[in-house]
């Protein structure tokens, strides 16, 4: 599975509003320079790891401020 079909499946699997999850995934991919129509599971995994690391760093900074 690849591209928009992959994003739809991921969004559906979260149990969250699918349209919002798809929009957020596409935003994250755009920011990383990855076209959502061609993204693979491995591409998505790498991009999401970077995204989560950024979120954790921001949370850490705000909790120690």
CHARMM-style PDB file with segment names, atoms N, HN, CA, C and O in Angstrom:
ATOM      1  N   UNK     1       0.851  -1.168   0.000  1.00  0.00      PROA
ATOM      2  CA  UNK     1       0.000   0.000   0.000  1.00  0.00      PROA
ATOM      3  C   UNK     1       0.903   1.238   0.000  1.00  0.00      PROA
ATOM      4  O   UNK     1       1.967   1.257   0.619  1.00  0.00      PROA
ATOM      5  N   UNK     2       0.449   2.255  -0.705  1.00  0.00      PROA
ATOM      6  HN  UNK     2      -0.416   2.240  -1.208  1.00  0.00      PROA
ATOM      7  CA  UNK     2       1.291   3.429  -0.885  1.00  0.00      PROA
ATOM      8  C   UNK     2       0.420   4.654  -1.139  1.00  0.00      PROA
ATOM      9  O   UNK     2      -0.740   4.534  -1.533  1.00  0.00      PROA
ATOM     10  N   UNK     3       0.987   5.822  -0.911  1.00  0.00      PROA
ATOM     11  HN  UNK     3       1.929   5.920  -0.591  1.00  0.00      PROA
ATOM     12  CA  UNK     3       0.342   7.073  -1.274  1.00  0.00      PROA
ATOM     13  C   UNK     3      -0.924   7.379  -0.496  1.00  0.00      PROA
ATOM     14  O   UNK     3      -1.016   7.120   0.704  1.00  0.00      PROA
ATOM     15  N   UNK     4      -1.909   7.939  -1.209  1.00  0.00      PROA
ATOM     16  HN  UNK     4      -1.835   8.150  -2.184  1.00  0.00      PROA
ATOM     17  CA  UNK     4      -3.145   8.369  -0.566  1.00  0.00      PROA
ATOM     18  C   UNK     4      -3.922   7.204   0.041  1.00  0.00      PROA
ATOM     19  O   UNK     4      -4.605   7.380   1.050  1.00  0.00      PROA
ATOM     20  N   UNK     5      -3.827   6.020  -0.555  1.00  0.00      PROA
ATOM     21  HN  UNK     5      -3.272   5.876  -1.374  1.00  0.00      PROA
ATOM     22  CA  UNK     5      -4.486   4.843   0.028  1.00  0.00      PROA
ATOM     23  C   UNK     5      -3.885   4.519   1.394  1.00  0.00      PROA
ATOM     24  O   UNK     5      -4.608   4.167   2.325  1.00  0.00      PROA
ATOM     25  N   UNK     6      -2.585   4.638   1.510  1.00  0.00      PROA
ATOM     26  HN  UNK     6      -1.998   4.924   0.753  1.00  0.00      PROA
ATOM     27  CA  UNK     6      -1.914   4.406   2.784  1.00  0.00      PROA
ATOM     28  C   UNK     6      -2.370   5.424   3.825  1.00  0.00      PROA
ATOM     29  O   UNK     6      -2.678   5.059   4.959  1.00  0.00      PROA
ATOM     30  N   UNK     7      -2.413   6.693   3.444  1.00  0.00      PROA
ATOM     31  HN  UNK     7      -2.162   6.990   2.522  1.00  0.00      PROA
ATOM     32  CA  UNK     7      -2.838   7.734   4.379  1.00  0.00      PROA
ATOM     33  C   UNK     7      -4.281   7.526   4.833  1.00  0.00      PROA
ATOM     34  O   UNK     7      -4.602   7.732   6.003  1.00  0.00      PROA
ATOM     35  N   UNK     8      -5.148   7.118   3.909  1.00  0.00      PROA
ATOM     36  HN  UNK     8      -4.887   6.951   2.958  1.00  0.00      PROA
ATOM     37  CA  UNK     8      -6.543   6.839   4.269  1.00  0.00      PROA
ATOM     38  C   UNK     8      -6.620   5.691   5.270  1.00  0.00      PROA
ATOM     39  O   UNK     8      -7.370   5.762   6.243  1.00  0.00      PROA
ATOM     40  N   UNK     9      -5.853   4.645   5.036  1.00  0.00      PROA
ATOM     41  HN  UNK     9      -5.244   4.588   4.246  1.00  0.00      PROA
ATOM     42  CA  UNK     9      -5.868   3.492   5.938  1.00  0.00      PROA
ATOM     43  C   UNK     9      -5.336   3.860   7.319  1.00  0.00      PROA
ATOM     44  O   UNK     9      -5.905   3.452   8.331  1.00  0.00      PROA
ATOM     45  N   UNK    10      -4.263   4.618   7.368  1.00  0.00      PROA
ATOM     46  HN  UNK    10      -3.800   4.950   6.546  1.00  0.00      PROA
ATOM     47  CA  UNK    10      -3.708   5.074   8.647  1.00  0.00      PROA
ATOM     48  C   UNK    10      -4.737   5.926   9.376  1.00  0.00      PROA
ATOM     49  O   UNK    10      -4.981   5.727  10.566  1.00  0.00      PROA
ATOM     50  N   UNK    11      -5.340   6.873   8.668  1.00  0.00      PROA
ATOM     51  HN  UNK    11      -5.141   7.035   7.701  1.00  0.00      PROA
ATOM     52  CA  UNK    11      -6.336   7.759   9.278  1.00  0.00      PROA
ATOM     53  C   UNK    11      -7.520   6.961   9.813  1.00  0.00      PROA
ATOM     54  O   UNK    11      -7.998   7.226  10.916  1.00  0.00      PROA
ATOM     55  N   UNK    12      -7.987   6.003   9.053  1.00  0.00      PROA
ATOM     56  HN  UNK    12      -7.599   5.788   8.157  1.00  0.00      PROA
ATOM     57  CA  UNK    12      -9.121   5.167   9.456  1.00  0.00      PROA
ATOM     58  C   UNK    12      -8.764   4.352  10.705  1.00  0.00      PROA
ATOM     59  O   UNK    12      -9.610   4.140  11.573  1.00  0.00      PROA
ATOM     60  N   UNK    13      -7.534   3.908  10.788  1.00  0.00      PROA
ATOM     61  HN  UNK    13      -6.847   4.081  10.083  1.00  0.00      PROA
ATOM     62  CA  UNK    13      -7.102   3.053  11.894  1.00  0.00      PROA
ATOM     63  C   UNK    13      -6.937   3.790  13.212  1.00  0.00      PROA
ATOM     64  O   UNK    13      -6.925   3.161  14.270  1.00  0.00      PROA
ATOM     65  N   UNK    14      -6.809   5.113  13.169  1.00  0.00      PROA
ATOM     66  HN  UNK    14      -6.818   5.624  12.309  1.00  0.00      PROA
ATOM     67  CA  UNK    14      -6.596   5.860  14.406  1.00  0.00      PROA
ATOM     68  C   UNK    14      -7.838   5.962  15.271  1.00  0.00      PROA
ATOM     69  O   UNK    14      -7.742   6.089  16.492  1.00  0.00      PROA
ATOM     70  N   UNK    15      -9.014   5.905  14.638  1.00  0.00      PROA
ATOM     71  HN  UNK    15      -9.092   5.802  13.646  1.00  0.00      PROA
ATOM     72  CA  UNK    15     -10.245   6.098  15.392  1.00  0.00      PROA
ATOM     73  C   UNK    15     -10.572   7.566  15.586  1.00  0.00      PROA
ATOM     74  O   UNK    15     -11.586   7.904  16.196  1.00  0.00      PROA
ATOM     75  N   UNK    16      -9.723   8.434  15.074  1.00  0.00      PROA
ATOM     76  HN  UNK    16      -8.899   8.159  14.578  1.00  0.00      PROA
ATOM     77  CA  UNK    16      -9.941   9.878  15.133  1.00  0.00      PROA
ATOM     78  C   UNK    16     -10.649  10.313  13.859  1.00  0.00      PROA
ATOM     79  O   UNK    16     -10.762   9.525  12.920  1.00  0.00      PROA
ATOM     80  N   UNK    17     -11.132  11.564  13.807  1.00  0.00      PROA
ATOM     81  HN  UNK    17     -11.040  12.204  14.570  1.00  0.00      PROA
ATOM     82  CA  UNK    17     -11.774  12.027  12.568  1.00  0.00      PROA
ATOM     83  C   UNK    17     -10.824  11.882  11.375  1.00  0.00      PROA
ATOM     84  O   UNK    17      -9.766  12.511  11.332  1.00  0.00      PROA
ATOM     85  N   UNK    18     -11.213  11.053  10.418  1.00  0.00      PROA
ATOM     86  HN  UNK    18     -12.072  10.542  10.453  1.00  0.00      PROA
ATOM     87  CA  UNK    18     -10.329  10.686   9.312  1.00  0.00      PROA
ATOM     88  C   UNK    18      -9.856  11.879   8.493  1.00  0.00      PROA
ATOM     89  O   UNK    18      -8.687  11.959   8.116  1.00  0.00      PROA
ATOM     90  N   UNK    19     -10.769  12.803   8.220  1.00  0.00      PROA
ATOM     91  HN  UNK    19     -11.719  12.738   8.526  1.00  0.00      PROA
ATOM     92  CA  UNK    19     -10.368  13.943   7.393  1.00  0.00      PROA
ATOM     93  C   UNK    19      -9.313  14.800   8.085  1.00  0.00      PROA
ATOM     94  O   UNK    19      -8.409  15.316   7.428  1.00  0.00      PROA
ATOM     95  N   UNK    20      -9.418  14.955   9.398  1.00  0.00      PROA
ATOM     96  HN  UNK    20     -10.152  14.535   9.932  1.00  0.00      PROA
ATOM     97  CA  UNK    20      -8.428  15.749  10.129  1.00  0.00      PROA
ATOM     98  C   UNK    20      -7.073  15.049  10.175  1.00  0.00      PROA
ATOM     99  O   UNK    20      -6.032  15.691  10.033  1.00  0.00      PROA
ATOM    100  N   UNK    21      -7.091  13.744  10.371  1.00  0.00      PROA
ATOM    101  HN  UNK    21      -7.936  13.223  10.486  1.00  0.00      PROA
ATOM    102  CA  UNK    21      -5.840  12.981  10.407  1.00  0.00      PROA
ATOM    103  C   UNK    21      -5.160  13.025   9.038  1.00  0.00      PROA
ATOM    104  O   UNK    21      -3.947  13.216   8.951  1.00  0.00      PROA
ATOM    105  N   UNK    22      -5.933  12.850   7.979  1.00  0.00      PROA
ATOM    106  HN  UNK    22      -6.918  12.694   8.049  1.00  0.00      PROA
ATOM    107  CA  UNK    22      -5.357  12.901   6.635  1.00  0.00      PROA
ATOM    108  C   UNK    22      -4.749  14.269   6.345  1.00  0.00      PROA
ATOM    109  O   UNK    22      -3.660  14.361   5.779  1.00  0.00      PROA
ATOM    110  N   UNK    23      -5.447  15.323   6.731  1.00  0.00      PROA
ATOM    111  HN  UNK    23      -6.331  15.248   7.192  1.00  0.00      PROA
ATOM    112  CA  UNK    23      -4.917  16.669   6.522  1.00  0.00      PROA
ATOM    113  C   UNK    23      -3.608  16.880   7.285  1.00  0.00      PROA
ATOM    114  O   UNK    23      -2.657  17.456   6.757  1.00  0.00      PROA
ATOM    115  N   UNK    24      -3.571  16.411   8.520  1.00  0.00      PROA
ATOM    116  HN  UNK    24      -4.344  15.943   8.949  1.00  0.00      PROA
ATOM    117  CA  UNK    24      -2.360  16.567   9.329  1.00  0.00      PROA
ATOM    118  C   UNK    24      -1.206  15.754   8.760  1.00  0.00      PROA
ATOM    119  O   UNK    24      -0.075  16.237   8.711  1.00  0.00      PROA
ATOM    120  N   UNK    25      -1.477  14.535   8.333  1.00  0.00      PROA
ATOM    121  HN  UNK    25      -2.396  14.143   8.372  1.00  0.00      PROA
ATOM    122  CA  UNK    25      -0.426  13.713   7.727  1.00  0.00      PROA
ATOM    123  C   UNK    25       0.113  14.373   6.457  1.00  0.00      PROA
ATOM    124  O   UNK    25       1.323  14.387   6.229  1.00  0.00      PROA
ATOM    125  N   UNK    26      -0.775  14.914   5.640  1.00  0.00      PROA
ATOM    126  HN  UNK    26      -1.758  14.902   5.825  1.00  0.00      PROA
ATOM    127  CA  UNK    26      -0.341  15.586   4.414  1.00  0.00      PROA
ATOM    128  C   UNK    26       0.474  16.834   4.732  1.00  0.00      PROA
ATOM    129  O   UNK    26       1.450  17.135   4.045  1.00  0.00      PROA
ATOM    130  N   UNK    27       0.073  17.561   5.777  1.00  0.00      PROA
ATOM    131  HN  UNK    27      -0.720  17.316   6.336  1.00  0.00      PROA
ATOM    132  CA  UNK    27       0.821  18.757   6.185  1.00  0.00      PROA
ATOM    133  C   UNK    27       2.229  18.371   6.633  1.00  0.00      PROA
ATOM    134  O   UNK    27       3.206  19.022   6.263  1.00  0.00      PROA
ATOM    135  N   UNK    28       2.327  17.321   7.423  1.00  0.00      PROA
ATOM    136  HN  UNK    28       1.533  16.792   7.724  1.00  0.00      PROA
ATOM    137  CA  UNK    28       3.618  16.841   7.916  1.00  0.00      PROA
ATOM    138  C   UNK    28       4.498  16.390   6.748  1.00  0.00      PROA
ATOM    139  O   UNK    28       5.689  16.698   6.705  1.00  0.00      PROA
ATOM    140  N   UNK    29       3.909  15.668   5.815  1.00  0.00      PROA
ATOM    141  HN  UNK    29       2.942  15.418   5.850  1.00  0.00      PROA
ATOM    142  CA  UNK    29       4.662  15.198   4.649  1.00  0.00      PROA
ATOM    143  C   UNK    29       5.115  16.356   3.767  1.00  0.00      PROA
ATOM    144  O   UNK    29       6.245  16.364   3.280  1.00  0.00      PROA
ATOM    145  N   UNK    30       4.236  17.330   3.563  1.00  0.00      PROA
ATOM    146  HN  UNK    30       3.317  17.323   3.959  1.00  0.00      PROA
ATOM    147  CA  UNK    30       4.604  18.515   2.770  1.00  0.00      PROA
ATOM    148  C   UNK    30       5.786  19.234   3.400  1.00  0.00      PROA
ATOM    149  O   UNK    30       6.725  19.637   2.714  1.00  0.00      PROA
ATOM    150  N   UNK    31       5.723  19.387   4.704  1.00  0.00      PROA
ATOM    151  HN  UNK    31       4.960  19.060   5.261  1.00  0.00      PROA
ATOM    152  CA  UNK    31       6.815  20.066   5.428  1.00  0.00      PROA
ATOM    153  C   UNK    31       8.139  19.312   5.265  1.00  0.00      PROA
ATOM    154  O   UNK    31       9.209  19.919   5.221  1.00  0.00      PROA
ATOM    155  N   UNK    32       8.051  17.986   5.176  1.00  0.00      PROA
ATOM    156  HN  UNK    32       7.182  17.493   5.212  1.00  0.00      PROA
ATOM    157  CA  UNK    32       9.250  17.155   5.015  1.00  0.00      PROA
ATOM    158  C   UNK    32       9.669  17.029   3.552  1.00  0.00      PROA
ATOM    159  O   UNK    32      10.699  16.425   3.249  1.00  0.00      PROA
ATOM    160  N   UNK    33       8.872  17.599   2.642  1.00  0.00      PROA
ATOM    161  HN  UNK    33       8.036  18.090   2.888  1.00  0.00      PROA
ATOM    162  CA  UNK    33       9.214  17.537   1.228  1.00  0.00      PROA
ATOM    163  C   UNK    33       8.895  16.205   0.568  1.00  0.00      PROA
ATOM    164  O   UNK    33       9.467  15.866  -0.468  1.00  0.00      PROA
ATOM    165  N   UNK    34       7.983  15.453   1.168  1.00  0.00      PROA
ATOM    166  HN  UNK    34       7.518  15.728   2.010  1.00  0.00      PROA
ATOM    167  CA  UNK    34       7.578  14.153   0.616  1.00  0.00      PROA
ATOM    168  C   UNK    34       6.193  14.286  -0.003  1.00  0.00      PROA
ATOM    169  O   UNK    34       5.258  14.687   0.689  1.00  0.00      PROA
ATOM    170  N   UNK    35       6.030  13.962  -1.285  1.00  0.00      PROA
ATOM    171  HN  UNK    35       6.790  13.636  -1.847  1.00  0.00      PROA
ATOM    172  CA  UNK    35       4.703  14.022  -1.898  1.00  0.00      PROA
ATOM    173  C   UNK    35       3.783  12.938  -1.328  1.00  0.00      PROA
ATOM    174  O   UNK    35       4.131  11.757  -1.323  1.00  0.00      PROA
ATOM    175  N   UNK    36       2.612  13.349  -0.851  1.00  0.00      PROA
ATOM    176  HN  UNK    36       2.329  14.308  -0.854  1.00  0.00      PROA
ATOM    177  CA  UNK    36       1.717  12.392  -0.198  1.00  0.00      PROA
ATOM    178  C   UNK    36       1.229  11.312  -1.145  1.00  0.00      PROA
ATOM    179  O   UNK    36       0.922  10.205  -0.702  1.00  0.00      PROA
ATOM    180  N   UNK    37       1.148  11.599  -2.426  1.00  0.00      PROA
ATOM    181  HN  UNK    37       1.397  12.499  -2.786  1.00  0.00      PROA
ATOM    182  CA  UNK    37       0.665  10.622  -3.390  1.00  0.00      PROA
ATOM    183  C   UNK    37       1.635   9.490  -3.660  1.00  0.00      PROA
ATOM    184  O   UNK    37       1.266   8.486  -4.269  1.00  0.00      PROA
ATOM    185  N   UNK    38       2.876   9.642  -3.211  1.00  0.00      PROA
ATOM    186  HN  UNK    38       3.176  10.458  -2.716  1.00  0.00      PROA
ATOM    187  CA  UNK    38       3.903   8.629  -3.480  1.00  0.00      PROA
ATOM    188  C   UNK    38       4.532   8.058  -2.218  1.00  0.00      PROA
ATOM    189  O   UNK    38       5.463   7.257  -2.304  1.00  0.00      PROA
ATOM    190  N   UNK    39       4.046   8.452  -1.060  1.00  0.00      PROA
ATOM    191  HN  UNK    39       3.290   9.103  -0.990  1.00  0.00      PROA
ATOM    192  CA  UNK    39       4.678   8.072   0.199  1.00  0.00      PROA
ATOM    193  C   UNK    39       4.513   6.568   0.470  1.00  0.00      PROA
ATOM    194  O   UNK    39       3.458   5.984   0.223  1.00  0.00      PROA
ATOM    195  N   UNK    40       5.579   5.974   0.979  1.00  0.00      PROA
ATOM    196  HN  UNK    40       6.436   6.449   1.180  1.00  0.00      PROA
ATOM    197  CA  UNK    40       5.551   4.555   1.362  1.00  0.00      PROA
ATOM    198  C   UNK    40       5.451   4.464   2.889  1.00  0.00      PROA
ATOM    199  O   UNK    40       5.558   5.469   3.591  1.00  0.00      PROA
ATOM    200  N   UNK    41       5.248   3.263   3.377  1.00  0.00      PROA
ATOM    201  HN  UNK    41       5.161   2.446   2.807  1.00  0.00      PROA
ATOM    202  CA  UNK    41       5.194   3.047   4.827  1.00  0.00      PROA
ATOM    203  C   UNK    41       6.505   3.487   5.468  1.00  0.00      PROA
ATOM    204  O   UNK    41       6.499   4.133   6.516  1.00  0.00      PROA
ATOM    205  N   UNK    42       7.616   3.143   4.849  1.00  0.00      PROA
ATOM    206  HN  UNK    42       7.621   2.618   3.998  1.00  0.00      PROA
ATOM    207  CA  UNK    42       8.918   3.524   5.408  1.00  0.00      PROA
ATOM    208  C   UNK    42       9.109   5.036   5.409  1.00  0.00      PROA
ATOM    209  O   UNK    42       9.622   5.594   6.380  1.00  0.00      PROA
ATOM    210  N   UNK    43       8.701   5.707   4.326  1.00  0.00      PROA
ATOM    211  HN  UNK    43       8.285   5.254   3.538  1.00  0.00      PROA
ATOM    212  CA  UNK    43       8.777   7.173   4.286  1.00  0.00      PROA
ATOM    213  C   UNK    43       7.956   7.783   5.419  1.00  0.00      PROA
ATOM    214  O   UNK    43       8.419   8.673   6.132  1.00  0.00      PROA
ATOM    215  N   UNK    44       6.738   7.291   5.570  1.00  0.00      PROA
ATOM    216  HN  UNK    44       6.361   6.568   4.991  1.00  0.00      PROA
ATOM    217  CA  UNK    44       5.843   7.813   6.601  1.00  0.00      PROA
ATOM    218  C   UNK    44       6.420   7.573   7.988  1.00  0.00      PROA
ATOM    219  O   UNK    44       6.347   8.447   8.851  1.00  0.00      PROA
ATOM    220  N   UNK    45       6.981   6.418   8.203  1.00  0.00      PROA
ATOM    221  HN  UNK    45       7.041   5.707   7.502  1.00  0.00      PROA
ATOM    222  CA  UNK    45       7.583   6.087   9.495  1.00  0.00      PROA
ATOM    223  C   UNK    45       8.704   7.065   9.831  1.00  0.00      PROA
ATOM    224  O   UNK    45       8.767   7.566  10.953  1.00  0.00      PROA
ATOM    225  N   UNK    46       9.574   7.340   8.890  1.00  0.00      PROA
ATOM    226  HN  UNK    46       9.523   6.933   7.978  1.00  0.00      PROA
ATOM    227  CA  UNK    46      10.705   8.256   9.114  1.00  0.00      PROA
ATOM    228  C   UNK    46      10.212   9.664   9.408  1.00  0.00      PROA
ATOM    229  O   UNK    46      10.697  10.320  10.330  1.00  0.00      PROA
ATOM    230  N   UNK    47       9.248  10.125   8.622  1.00  0.00      PROA
ATOM    231  HN  UNK    47       8.855   9.593   7.872  1.00  0.00      PROA
ATOM    232  CA  UNK    47       8.714  11.476   8.802  1.00  0.00      PROA
ATOM    233  C   UNK    47       8.025  11.606  10.162  1.00  0.00      PROA
ATOM    234  O   UNK    47       8.186  12.615  10.849  1.00  0.00      PROA
ATOM    235  N   UNK    48       7.264  10.592  10.544  1.00  0.00      PROA
ATOM    236  HN  UNK    48       7.133   9.772   9.986  1.00  0.00      PROA
ATOM    237  CA  UNK    48       6.555  10.656  11.824  1.00  0.00      PROA
ATOM    238  C   UNK    48       7.498  10.562  13.019  1.00  0.00      PROA
ATOM    239  O   UNK    48       7.225  11.152  14.064  1.00  0.00      PROA
ATOM    240  N   UNK    49       8.593   9.837  12.884  1.00  0.00      PROA
ATOM    241  HN  UNK    49       8.815   9.358  12.035  1.00  0.00      PROA
ATOM    242  CA  UNK    49       9.585   9.794  13.966  1.00  0.00      PROA
ATOM    243  C   UNK    49      10.162  11.194  14.188  1.00  0.00      PROA
ATOM    244  O   UNK    49      10.282  11.643  15.328  1.00  0.00      PROA
ATOM    245  N   UNK    50      10.515  11.875  13.112  1.00  0.00      PROA
ATOM    246  HN  UNK    50      10.417  11.511  12.186  1.00  0.00      PROA
ATOM    247  CA  UNK    50      11.028  13.246  13.224  1.00  0.00      PROA
ATOM    248  C   UNK    50       9.988  14.172  13.838  1.00  0.00      PROA
ATOM    249  O   UNK    50      10.309  14.996  14.694  1.00  0.00      PROA
ATOM    250  N   UNK    51       8.749  14.036  13.403  1.00  0.00      PROA
ATOM    251  HN  UNK    51       8.487  13.367  12.707  1.00  0.00      PROA
ATOM    252  CA  UNK    51       7.644  14.845  13.914  1.00  0.00      PROA
ATOM    253  C   UNK    51       7.471  14.635  15.428  1.00  0.00      PROA
ATOM    254  O   UNK    51       7.347  15.600  16.183  1.00  0.00      PROA
ATOM    255  N   UNK    52       7.465  13.385  15.855  1.00  0.00      PROA
ATOM    256  HN  UNK    52       7.566  12.602  15.242  1.00  0.00      PROA
ATOM    257  CA  UNK    52       7.303  13.088  17.280  1.00  0.00      PROA
ATOM    258  C   UNK    52       8.487  13.597  18.105  1.00  0.00      PROA
ATOM    259  O   UNK    52       8.299  14.077  19.222  1.00  0.00      PROA
ATOM    260  N   UNK    53       9.690  13.496  17.569  1.00  0.00      PROA
ATOM    261  HN  UNK    53       9.842  13.105  16.661  1.00  0.00      PROA
ATOM    262  CA  UNK    53      10.853  14.018  18.282  1.00  0.00      PROA
ATOM    263  C   UNK    53      10.739  15.521  18.464  1.00  0.00      PROA
ATOM    264  O   UNK    53      11.076  16.038  19.529  1.00  0.00      PROA
ATOM    265  N   UNK    54      10.269  16.239  17.442  1.00  0.00      PROA
ATOM    266  HN  UNK    54       9.996  15.819  16.576  1.00  0.00      PROA
ATOM    267  CA  UNK    54      10.067  17.678  17.550  1.00  0.00      PROA
ATOM    268  C   UNK    54       9.039  18.008  18.616  1.00  0.00      PROA
ATOM    269  O   UNK    54       9.239  18.927  19.410  1.00  0.00      PROA
ATOM    270  N   UNK    55       7.944  17.269  18.641  1.00  0.00      PROA
ATOM    271  HN  UNK    55       7.781  16.522  17.997  1.00  0.00      PROA
ATOM    272  CA  UNK    55       6.898  17.502  19.634  1.00  0.00      PROA
ATOM    273  C   UNK    55       7.426  17.255  21.044  1.00  0.00      PROA
ATOM    274  O   UNK    55       7.162  18.041  21.955  1.00  0.00      PROA
ATOM    275  N   UNK    56       8.169  16.170  21.225  1.00  0.00      PROA
ATOM    276  HN  UNK    56       8.384  15.532  20.485  1.00  0.00      PROA
ATOM    277  CA  UNK    56       8.714  15.864  22.542  1.00  0.00      PROA
ATOM    278  C   UNK    56       9.709  16.930  23.001  1.00  0.00      PROA
ATOM    279  O   UNK    56       9.717  17.302  24.175  1.00  0.00      PROA
ATOM    280  N   UNK    57      10.541  17.420  22.091  1.00  0.00      PROA
ATOM    281  HN  UNK    57      10.534  17.118  21.138  1.00  0.00      PROA
ATOM    282  CA  UNK    57      11.485  18.473  22.451  1.00  0.00      PROA
ATOM    283  C   UNK    57      10.758  19.753  22.851  1.00  0.00      PROA
ATOM    284  O   UNK    57      11.139  20.404  23.824  1.00  0.00      PROA
ATOM    285  N   UNK    58       9.726  20.113  22.116  1.00  0.00      PROA
ATOM    286  HN  UNK    58       9.417  19.584  21.325  1.00  0.00      PROA
ATOM    287  CA  UNK    58       8.938  21.305  22.444  1.00  0.00      PROA
ATOM    288  C   UNK    58       8.253  21.146  23.789  1.00  0.00      PROA
ATOM    289  O   UNK    58       8.218  22.086  24.583  1.00  0.00      PROA
ATOM    290  N   UNK    59       7.709  19.967  24.053  1.00  0.00      PROA
ATOM    291  HN  UNK    59       7.738  19.204  23.408  1.00  0.00      PROA
ATOM    292  CA  UNK    59       7.045  19.712  25.328  1.00  0.00      PROA
ATOM    293  C   UNK    59       8.043  19.781  26.474  1.00  0.00      PROA
ATOM    294  O   UNK    59       7.731  20.297  27.547  1.00  0.00      PROA
ATOM    295  N   UNK    60       9.229  19.266  26.248  1.00  0.00      PROA
ATOM    296  HN  UNK    60       9.483  18.846  25.377  1.00  0.00      PROA
ATOM    297  CA  UNK    60      10.276  19.291  27.270  1.00  0.00      PROA
ATOM    298  C   UNK    60      10.683  20.728  27.590  1.00  0.00      PROA
ATOM    299  O   UNK    60      10.846  21.089  28.756  1.00  0.00      PROA
ATOM    300  N   UNK    61      10.846  21.549  26.543  1.00  0.00      PROA
ATOM    301  HN  UNK    61      10.713  21.256  25.596  1.00  0.00      PROA
ATOM    302  CA  UNK    61      11.225  22.952  26.728  1.00  0.00      PROA
ATOM    303  C   UNK    61      10.163  23.709  27.494  1.00  0.00      PROA
ATOM    304  O   UNK    61      10.494  24.493  28.384  1.00  0.00      PROA
ATOM    305  N   UNK    62       8.896  23.499  27.178  1.00  0.00      PROA
ATOM    306  HN  UNK    62       8.626  22.862  26.455  1.00  0.00      PROA
ATOM    307  CA  UNK    62       7.823  24.235  27.854  1.00  0.00      PROA
ATOM    308  C   UNK    62       7.645  23.774  29.288  1.00  0.00      PROA
ATOM    309  O   UNK    62       7.253  24.568  30.143  1.00  0.00      PROA
ATOM    310  N   UNK    63       7.923  22.505  29.575  1.00  0.00      PROA
ATOM    311  HN  UNK    63       8.241  21.859  28.880  1.00  0.00      PROA
ATOM    312  CA  UNK    63       7.749  22.022  30.954  1.00  0.00      PROA
ATOM    313  C   UNK    63       8.888  22.501  31.860  1.00  0.00      PROA
ATOM    314  O   UNK    63       8.725  22.547  33.080  1.00  0.00      PROA
ATOM    315  N   UNK    64      10.026  22.853  31.285  1.00  0.00      PROA
ATOM    316  HN  UNK    64      10.158  22.816  30.295  1.00  0.00      PROA
ATOM    317  CA  UNK    64      11.151  23.333  32.081  1.00  0.00      PROA
ATOM    318  C   UNK    64      11.268  24.851  32.071  1.00  0.00      PROA
ATOM    319  O   UNK    64      12.206  25.398  32.652  1.00  0.00      PROA
ATOM    320  N   UNK    65      10.355  25.525  31.436  1.00  0.00      PROA
ATOM    321  HN  UNK    65       9.594  25.081  30.965  1.00  0.00      PROA
ATOM    322  CA  UNK    65      10.418  26.992  31.359  1.00  0.00      PROA
ATOM    323  C   UNK    65       9.834  27.638  32.590  1.00  0.00      PROA
ATOM    324  OT1 UNK    65       9.806  28.865  32.690  1.00  0.00      PROA
TER     325      UNK     65
END
